[in-house]
Amino acid sequence: MAGADMPPELKADIVQKLEKYQTDFSAWAEGALEVARHGAAMSKEFHQIEPVIVKIQQSVERRYKEASSAEAATRVRLKCGC
């Protein structure tokens, strides 16, 4: 910029805009890194809790099957009068 052939006001304007861009870009980059860190932390937590979720899902499925079987048996007893 120092050797550029342009009016000093234009140089100052360009320098100011470049400084603002650099500041804004640095803030954006820091924000992007923070989002990535939070994403990694969240992924780690989900990975740790996944086995618990699987156990809960299996338990719900087992109880649903048991309840369905009990309901079916009750319907049969009611129909036949046993």
N, C-alpha and C positions, 0 to 999 in steps of 0.2 A: 504494500500500500504506500509505503514511504516514497517510492520512486515513480508512482503513477502520476500521469499528467492529467489532473482534474482539480477543480476548485476545492479549497480547504473545507468548505461547508459540506460538499458532497462526500469527501473523504471521512469527515467526522460523522456524517449520517450513516455511512456504510460501516464504519468501525462500531458505532453504537448498535446497529442492527446485528452485526456479527456477535458482539458481546451478549446481546439479549438472546440470540439463537443459542449460543454456547451455554448460557445459564439455563435456558428452557430445556435444552437437550440433556444437560446433566441431571436436572430434576426429573425428567422423563425416564432416563436410564436408571436412576436410583429407584424410582417407583416400579419400573419393570423388574428390577432385581428383587425388590421387596415382595412383589406378587409371586415371583418364582419361588422365593424362600417359603412363603406361606403355602403355596401349592405343594411344595415338597413335604412340608410338615403335615399338611392335611392328608396327603397320600400315605404317609407313614402311619398316622393315627388310624386311618381306614384299614390299612393292612393289618394292624394289630387287633382291631375289633372284628375283623371279618370272621374268624373262627367262632366267636360268640354269636354273631348273626346267623351263621350256618346252623349252630346248635339250636338256636331259638326256632329257626325255620323248620328244622327236622322235628322238634318237639310239637310245634303247631300242627304239622302234617300228621304226626302219629296220633295226636289227640283228636284230630278231625276224623281220621279213619276209625278210631275207637268209638267216637260218638256216632258216626254213621252206622257202624255195625250194631251198636246198642239200639239205635233207633229202628233199624231194620228188624232186629229180633223182637222189639216191642210191638211193631206193626204185625208181625207174624202171629205173636201170642194173642193180640187183640182180635185178629181176624178169625183165628181158629177157636178162640175162647179157652185156651189152655191155661 
